[in-house]
Amino acid sequence: MTNGAELTVTGVDRAFGGVYAVRDVTLSVAPGELRAVIGPNGAGKSTLFALIGGQLAPQAGEVRLDGARIDRLSAHRRARLGISVVFQAARIFHGMTALENVMVGAHATNGAGFLAGALRLPVHHREERLIRERALECLARAGIADWADRPAEELPLGQQRALQLARALCAQPRLLLLDEPASGLRAGERERLATLIGELRAEGLTMLLVEHDVAFVMRLADRVTVLDLGGVIAEGTAAEVRADPRVIAAYLGAAPEETGPEAAAAAATATATATETQTATGGERDAGTAARAAEDQGQQNAGVREDSASARKGAEP
Amino acid sequence: MKRLGFGVLALLLVALPPLLPERHLATFVLLTLAAAVTVGVSLLMGYAGQVSLGQASFYAIGAYTAGLLAVHGTPPLLGLLAAPVIAAVAAVLLGAPLLRLRGHHLAFATLAVQLILLSLLAQADWAGGAIGLQGIPRFSVGGFELRNDLGYAYLSCGVLAIALLVARNVVASRAGRGLRAAATSEVAAAASGVAVGGYRLAVFALSAAFAGLAGGVYAFYLGYLAPGSFPVLLSIEYVVMAVVGGLGTIAGPVVGATVIVLLVQVLNTLGTQPGMPDYAPTVLNYAVYALLLVVCVLFLPKGLVPALDRVRRGSLDKARSIR
């Protein structure tokens, strides 16, 4: 149904204050593919997303959507080309209802401007009707139709995240970037999200998914790309990646031991946060720590705190 | 409820002017024009998050556009229509570089623009220089001339109505949604396809157009323009009116303008009482703006209209709970 786009990232670099958050990353996602991007905190995942979504410009390298270069385009231009973003922190619009929030998502697909709105030209009425209908559908799809007329900031966190997803869907994207969509969600909400992502994949939408919950990722994704210290350290199917010694090393911060893949994955989830604290004291990985600090600037504390909480929960026997 | 508010306002604007004595009619005209300018300022501050301390420059540009065209024989209606257009064009040319500045920087930049404009106007002999532009004909459409203040009262009411209607329509449209979205999260708005910079420029231009249109009426009403008619204090007055009335509300500018103008009238009467020094009116004016701003920011941070709304809703809730 949806006509998923092809994404090609070639050798992109992005540094903050001389420290690379993303370095020479190359990545190619086929139309309709669901690609997961995993890695320890501060591995450069969010920065990579920002480079694709247009919140940041790469200092080197290229980003192409269906073969056309987009890395010099501003975020709103990229949105018009069909890239939608679900941010890590629930970035919703205050002072507007949930429905209006989702209607903003349709901005990328419509064109009525100030004049059409001010003079109430026919195009304004036509578009408003269509946008409203579509926004209501998207709200229903995200499971929050009942909240449509409530002010967005009054929604509970889980619903705010669903709202963000509904907004992204209202843009009828061809490439959807999901930055930790499951963080802070309860088990039921998480299941519902997984089902929706599965449906979107079946419809042929290309998706890029960053997630800390490795089990969640492994279940959904076609292929997995693992980032560490701003670079790609492994890529392949879930099983291939799980068995990769470099991946285990990146998560544990030590040489891989003889463990089963399942155990490694579980350990990886549990120690994702712990690793960060450990490496902060390790001299050899100073660059990585700085990169993480650089990347964390852009992330909201709330999101990070939730991650640590869920990681800690995973560590309990 | 909203519709009712508009109805009451419309009725007031239509019914009030003939009831006013001649000397108050002039105040009414200036009040209405100020309210029209403030609609733009409120839109700019409330929805685009930008502060302009130079809005009177667009009022002046509109006034001089209409005045100069009329003096050189252009039909007044054309002059009046050209006023908002030229003001908007000026805003786009200025705004493209200025809107890169944020917050206080933009405020100071627009303030500087106005000072530069005033000094240029004072030296421009073709615009009357410091002495001013004289002999602007009265406004007329197809042989029908607007002679008395009552006519101008209705003309300025029309301008205010247009400004209010356009502002309301823009806010409740796709473009307005984009603007309101950008007010909380620029990043998320841009990611949804909102060209944030372009939108802010458009609102700046729209607010300038309102000011320009009001300025055009002002030119025909007074028949005389001088740089001194557009002091920086006027720009500040618009900001105070917008803040006192309530940013991001449609009725706010009207309420704010009314409160300020009436207050200034009272103070002027007070300041010109026998025995008062001749600087008293000016000092009182400045003082009242400063005091009002401080009081408003401290006690009514959202302005009068939202505060009144809250009171009304509160009493409704109380009534409901009693029942």
Interface residues (C-beta under 8 A of the other chain):
Chain A: G53 G54 Q55 S74 A75 H76 A79 R80 S84 V85 F87 R91 I92 F93 H94 G95 M96 E100 N101 M103 V104 G105 A106 H107 A108 T109 N110 A112 G113 F114 A116 G117 A118 L119 R120 H124 E127 E128 I131 Q164 R167 A171
Chain B: V166 N169 V170 A172 S173 R174 A175 G176 R177 G178 R180 A181 A183 T184 S185 V187 A188 A189 A190 A191 S192 G193 V194 A195 V196 A202 L206 G248
